[in-house]
Structure formats: C-alpha cells, structure tokens
Amino acid sequence: MTTQLALLGCYTTDGVPGLQSVRLASDGVVEPLHSLAMESPSCVVWHPTLPVAYATNETLAGGVTAVAVAESGEMRVLGTATTGAAPCHAAVTPDGRWLLTADYVGGTVTLVALASDGRPRATADSLPMQGSGPDADRQDAPHPHMIAAPDASREALMCVDLGTDRITTLTVTGDGRLEAGEAWTLPPGTGPRQALAHPGGDGMLVAGELSATLLHVRLPAGGGDAAPAEVVTEVATTAGHEPTFPAQLVNTPDGSHVLVSNRGPDTLAVFDARTPALDRVAEVPAGAGWPRHFACVDDLDLLLVAGERSGTIASYALGAAGPTGTPTTRMATPAPTWIAVRQVTARQRSGA
C-alpha cells in the first residue's frame, strides 16, 4: 500500500508559511498535514531512495535545507548547507551522494555532499558559470535556472543558464569537485528556464522564458566551448499576444505530449511531442494566477498547479494529453512556487 504525499514550497515573509506537507486525494482535494517555517523554499526535490527532501532557500545568503518526511507528513530538519546567492533549483544525483543547486543571483552551481542518511555533509564545491546575453535587464550575467537530467545520449547532469543562453554538462569528479564539460548556445535572447529530454529520445526540449517559446534542440557531440545547438523546431508557447513568461515544462506520463505553464496569460499549453512541428493542440486556463510550477500525479490522474500570485493550488483531472475539464481550486496558501510529489512506501517509512 502506498500513501500519496506532496511538499509545497512557497516564497515567504519571516519564514511563514515555508515548507508544507499535504496529502492528495483522487478527487483533487489537497489536505494540509504539517508545516515547517523556513525562508523561501522555492524549489523542493526528493532524495532518489530515502524519505528525505531538499528545499532551496532562495535568499541572497543562499542555502539548502534537508528535511526528513514521515508517512504522516510530519517533517523535521536534518541539516543545512550553504550555496551561492538565490538558489532556485536543485537536483540529487541518482546514487544519492550529491546535491547540485542552480544559484540564480550568484551565477554559480553548488555541489553539496550527502551522507548515507541523506543529510548534507558539506558544501564541497562551487562552479562559477561564464557569459552574458543580449537582454540587458535579465542577461547581464550568468543566471543558472535549472539542473536538468541528461538527454538519451549522455549521463552528466546539465546546467540550464537563463543569463547566458547556454546548456552546460556537469561532472562530479572522484574527489568531489564539480567540472563543466560540453556547452551549447541557444538562439540569443532565448533565456532558457527549463529543459528536459525529448520523450522520443531525440535531443532536448527547452522552455525559453525570455523568448516565450518552446524549442526542440539537438546537442551535437563535442560541444566544446559553447557550440551552437541545432534548433529543430521553435514555437510560441501561447496563442495570445500579451507579455508571456513560460515557467514549468513537463512531459505527460505516456510521453506523447508536453505541457508548458505560461505566466502572464496564466494558461497551460499542450504540445504534441510526436509531431516534428510540436503542434500546440490545446491551451487552457491554469486555474491559478502566475502558474510558476505544476506537477502530474500519475497514480491519481491529477495535475496540480501552483499559482504564485493568486496564492492557490488548483487541480485538474489529468488525461492522456494533459488537463481535462475545469480546474477547481482546492487549497489557499501564500505564494506557492513548487509542488514535489512523492509516493511513500512501507520500505521508505522505516527511515523517516
């Protein structure tokens, strides 16, 4: 038997509300369980095997907080580590030994060593990114925005840098150092915010926050020092004409479609990943203002949307091609920025 839990990260004032645990029901109800005060846990990621989560504290001081999560939703802090300024995204390596953060203001990627129980052991290394872009307001310097999983042809994690229009591979050495590897440049002014492997195994999909486009790109081998990425397709993320800032990018569970959240028009756009042109087949209201993040809950056939400016979590029924029906707001919470869903099994419960 499994219990469906999720953690909500929120921008905060004086640590409130911070990190929250909730229980998800098949009818879309989001039941609050427990809260833990901390400063702006804007991104939350789970350890690959342990009932432990990591929240990036997106402040100028920078940091990451490790939290043990019980089946009941009760949380307790395991430890903290320092990062660069304003970490906005994190990823844990598949072996559970390392945590990497994308430090948006600091312009760095930070490497944190993890102990066998998931707690941070030390801040092991910091890698400064290099470059800038044509947008004077948003691309004056490096602004790493995501630590992305690799495409089918690579094993290394990747840094997606909004400030430099670059994607860079990252390698953790045997002695715990962080090294940059191949790098590719996207069209100037793309402002890449998120990237994921194309579900067909053909390169990467990239959400351009500044260009308001979805790109299908290939990353040629031997990227060297910022070689151009091959742009297969680039399409607008919305049919509207108002200023738009794409945020979250997710494949549907069966890999047939791609979902993008559009801040500004406050919509969710659905693209057919099986078509070379990435046909936009639907665009629906997000049900929440400024949809910064959303999550597919496969087992419950739900899609949950975090509306940062509306202060709500909205739920949709999730069909094969994305959201269906009318969104229903199920929970109010100030400035939600992230929804991290996790199934907690009996084996995992023993370590909480």
C-alpha positions in Angstrom: 0.0 0.0 0.0 1.3 3.5 -0.8 0.4 6.9 0.5 0.5 9.9 -1.9 2.2 12.9 -0.3 3.5 16.1 -1.7 5.5 19.0 -0.4 4.7 22.6 -1.2 7.4 25.2 -1.4 6.5 28.9 -1.0 8.1 32.3 -1.1 7.9 33.6 2.4 7.9 36.6 4.7 9.7 35.9 8.0 9.7 32.2 7.4 5.9 31.8 7.1 4.4 29.5 5.8 7.7 28.0 4.4 7.5 24.3 3.6 4.2 22.4 3.8 3.3 18.8 3.5 -0.1 17.8 2.1 -2.0 14.6 1.3 -3.5 14.2 -2.2 -6.8 12.5 -2.9 -8.1 11.2 -6.2 -10.9 13.8 -6.2 -8.3 16.6 -6.2 -8.6 17.5 -2.6 -5.4 18.8 -1.1 -5.3 18.1 2.7 -2.7 20.2 4.7 -0.7 18.0 7.1 2.3 19.8 8.5 4.3 23.0 8.0 7.9 23.9 8.7 9.0 27.5 8.9 12.0 28.4 6.7 13.0 31.2 4.3 11.7 30.9 0.7 11.9 27.1 0.0 11.2 27.9 -3.7 12.2 24.5 -5.1 11.8 21.1 -3.4 13.3 17.8 -4.7 13.2 14.3 -3.2 16.1 12.0 -2.5 16.0 9.1 -5.0 15.6 6.4 -2.4 15.1 8.0 1.1 12.1 9.8 2.6 14.2 13.0 2.6 13.6 16.2 0.6 15.7 19.2 -0.1 14.4 22.8 -0.3 16.4 25.6 -1.9 16.3 28.7 0.3 16.1 31.3 -2.4 17.6 34.2 -0.5 20.7 36.3 -1.1 22.5 34.4 1.6 21.7 31.2 -0.2 21.3 27.7 1.3 19.6 24.3 1.1 17.7 22.6 3.9 17.3 18.8 4.1 14.1 17.6 5.7 13.0 14.1 6.8 9.4 13.4 5.9 7.3 10.8 7.8 4.3 9.0 6.2 2.1 11.2 8.4 3.6 14.3 6.7 5.4 15.4 9.8 8.8 17.0 8.8 12.0 17.6 10.7 15.1 19.4 9.6 18.1 17.1 9.1 20.6 19.7 8.3 21.6 22.7 6.1 24.3 23.7 3.7 25.4 26.9 2.1 25.1 27.7 -1.6 25.5 30.6 -3.9 23.0 33.5 -3.8 19.4 32.8 -4.5 19.4 29.0 -5.4 16.2 28.5 -7.5 16.6 24.8 -8.5 18.3 21.6 -7.2 18.9 18.0 -8.3 20.2 14.9 -6.5 22.5 12.5 -8.4 20.9 9.1 -9.0 23.3 7.5 -6.4 22.1 9.9 -3.7 25.7 11.1 -2.9 25.5 14.6 -4.2 23.1 17.6 -4.4 23.6 20.3 -7.0 21.9 23.8 -6.9 21.4 26.4 -9.6 22.2 29.7 -7.9 20.4 32.3 -9.9 21.8 35.5 -8.5 25.2 34.0 -7.6 25.8 32.8 -11.1 27.1 29.5 -9.8 26.4 25.8 -9.4 27.0 24.5 -5.9 27.9 20.9 -5.1 26.8 19.5 -1.7 28.0 16.2 -0.4 25.2 14.0 1.2 25.6 11.4 3.9 24.1 7.9 3.7 21.1 9.1 5.7 20.5 12.0 3.3 21.8 14.8 5.5 24.2 17.4 4.0 27.8 16.6 5.0 29.5 19.7 3.5 29.4 22.2 0.7 32.0 20.5 -1.5 32.5 22.9 -4.4 31.2 25.9 -6.3 31.4 26.3 -10.1 31.1 29.9 -11.5 29.3 30.0 -14.9 30.5 32.4 -17.5 29.0 34.7 -20.1 26.0 37.0 -20.7 23.2 37.6 -23.2 21.6 40.4 -25.2 18.8 41.2 -22.7 20.4 43.9 -20.6 17.9 43.5 -17.8 17.8 39.7 -17.5 21.1 38.6 -19.1 23.7 40.9 -17.6 25.5 37.9 -16.1 25.1 34.1 -15.7 21.8 33.1 -14.1 21.6 29.3 -13.8 17.9 28.3 -13.5 17.9 24.5 -13.6 19.9 21.4 -13.0 18.5 19.2 -15.8 18.6 15.5 -16.3 20.5 14.5 -19.4 19.2 13.5 -22.8 19.4 9.9 -24.1 23.0 10.2 -25.3 24.6 11.5 -22.1 24.9 10.7 -18.4 26.0 14.0 -17.0 23.6 16.5 -15.5 23.2 19.8 -17.2 23.1 23.4 -16.1 20.4 25.5 -17.9 21.5 29.1 -17.8 18.9 31.8 -18.4 21.5 34.6 -18.3 23.9 33.2 -21.0 21.6 31.2 -23.3 23.7 28.1 -22.6 23.3 24.5 -21.6 26.4 23.0 -20.0 27.1 19.5 -18.9 28.3 19.0 -15.3 30.5 16.2 -13.9 31.3 15.4 -10.3 34.9 14.1 -10.0 36.0 11.2 -7.8 37.5 13.7 -5.3 34.3 15.7 -5.0 34.9 18.5 -7.4 32.4 20.0 -9.9 33.6 20.4 -13.5 31.9 21.9 -16.6 32.0 19.9 -19.7 30.4 20.4 -23.1 28.4 23.5 -23.6 25.9 24.6 -26.3 24.4 28.0 -27.1 20.8 28.6 -27.9 19.5 31.5 -30.0 20.4 34.8 -28.4 17.7 36.1 -26.0 16.1 32.7 -25.5 16.6 32.9 -21.8 16.3 29.1 -21.2 14.5 28.4 -17.9 13.9 24.7 -18.0 14.9 21.7 -20.2 14.1 18.1 -20.4 14.9 15.1 -22.6 12.6 14.9 -25.7 10.3 11.9 -24.9 11.2 10.4 -28.3 14.8 10.3 -27.4 15.7 13.0 -29.9 17.6 15.7 -28.1 16.1 18.2 -25.6 13.0 20.3 -25.1 13.7 23.8 -23.8 11.3 26.5 -22.3 12.6 29.9 -23.2 11.4 32.4 -20.6 12.6 35.5 -22.4 11.6 34.3 -26.0 8.3 32.8 -24.8 9.0 29.8 -27.0 9.3 26.0 -26.7 12.4 24.7 -28.5 13.3 21.2 -29.7 17.1 21.2 -30.0 19.8 18.6 -30.6 23.1 18.9 -28.9 25.9 17.7 -31.2 28.7 15.6 -29.7 31.9 17.5 -29.0 30.1 20.7 -27.8 33.4 22.1 -26.8 33.3 25.8 -25.8 29.7 26.8 -26.4 29.0 25.3 -29.8 25.6 26.2 -31.4 22.7 23.8 -30.5 20.8 22.6 -33.6 17.3 24.1 -33.4 14.9 21.5 -34.9 11.7 23.4 -34.0 10.8 26.6 -32.1 7.2 27.5 -31.4 5.4 30.2 -29.3 4.1 28.8 -26.0 0.9 30.7 -26.2 -1.7 31.8 -28.8 -2.1 35.1 -27.0 -0.2 38.4 -27.6 0.4 39.7 -24.1 3.8 39.5 -22.4 4.4 35.9 -21.5 6.9 34.2 -19.3 6.9 30.4 -19.6 7.8 28.6 -16.4 7.4 24.8 -16.0 8.0 22.2 -18.7 6.8 18.6 -18.2 6.2 15.5 -20.4 2.8 13.8 -19.9 3.1 10.3 -18.3 2.9 8.5 -21.6 5.4 10.8 -23.3 3.0 11.8 -26.1 2.6 15.4 -25.1 4.4 18.3 -23.4 2.9 20.8 -21.0 4.1 24.3 -20.5 2.8 26.9 -18.0 2.5 30.5 -19.2 2.8 33.2 -16.7 1.1 36.4 -17.9 -1.8 34.8 -19.8 -1.9 32.3 -16.9 -2.5 29.2 -19.1 -1.3 25.7 -19.6 -0.4 24.9 -23.2 -0.3 21.4 -24.6 2.0 20.4 -27.4 2.1 17.1 -29.4 5.6 15.8 -29.0 5.0 13.1 -31.7 4.9 15.8 -34.4 8.0 17.4 -35.8 6.3 20.8 -35.6 5.4 20.4 -31.9 1.8 21.3 -32.7 0.0 23.2 -30.0 -3.1 21.2 -29.6 -4.7 23.0 -26.6 -4.3 26.0 -24.3 -6.5 26.2 -21.2 -6.7 28.5 -18.2 -4.3 27.4 -15.5 -6.9 28.0 -12.7 -4.3 29.9 -10.8 -2.5 33.3 -11.2 1.1 33.3 -12.3 1.4 29.5 -12.7 5.0 29.1 -11.6 5.1 25.3 -11.2 2.8 22.3 -11.7 3.0 18.6 -11.2 1.5 15.5 -12.8 0.2 13.0 -10.2 0.1 9.9 -12.3 -1.5 7.4 -9.9 -4.3 9.8 -9.1 -4.8 11.1 -12.7 -4.4 14.7 -11.3 -2.5 17.8 -12.4 -1.8 20.3 -9.6 -0.9 23.9 -10.4 0.9 26.4 -8.1 -0.3 29.9 -8.6 2.3 32.2 -7.1 0.4 35.4 -7.3 -3.1 34.1 -6.7 -1.9 32.2 -3.6 -3.7 29.0 -4.6 -3.1 25.3 -5.6 -5.5 24.3 -8.3 -6.2 20.8 -9.6 -7.2 19.3 -12.9 -8.2 15.9 -14.0 -5.2 14.5 -16.0 -6.0 12.8 -19.3 -3.6 11.2 -21.8 -2.9 14.6 -23.4 -2.9 16.8 -20.4 -5.5 18.6 -18.3 -9.2 18.0 -18.8 -12.3 19.7 -17.5 -12.4 22.9 -15.4 -9.8 23.5 -12.8 -11.0 23.6 -9.2 -9.0 25.4 -6.5 -8.7 23.2 -3.6 -6.2 25.0 -1.3 -5.1 28.5 -0.5 -1.5 29.2 0.6 0.6 32.3 0.2 2.9 32.5 -2.9 3.3 28.8 -3.7 6.2 28.1 -6.0 6.8 24.3 -6.1 4.8 21.1 -5.8 7.0 18.0 -5.2 5.0 14.7 -5.3 6.3 11.5 -3.8 4.9 8.1 -3.1 6.0 6.9 0.4 6.2 3.1 0.6 6.4 0.9 3.7 10.2 0.4 3.0 10.8 4.1 2.9 8.8 4.8 6.1 11.3 2.9 8.2 13.9 5.6 7.5 11.8 8.6 8.4 
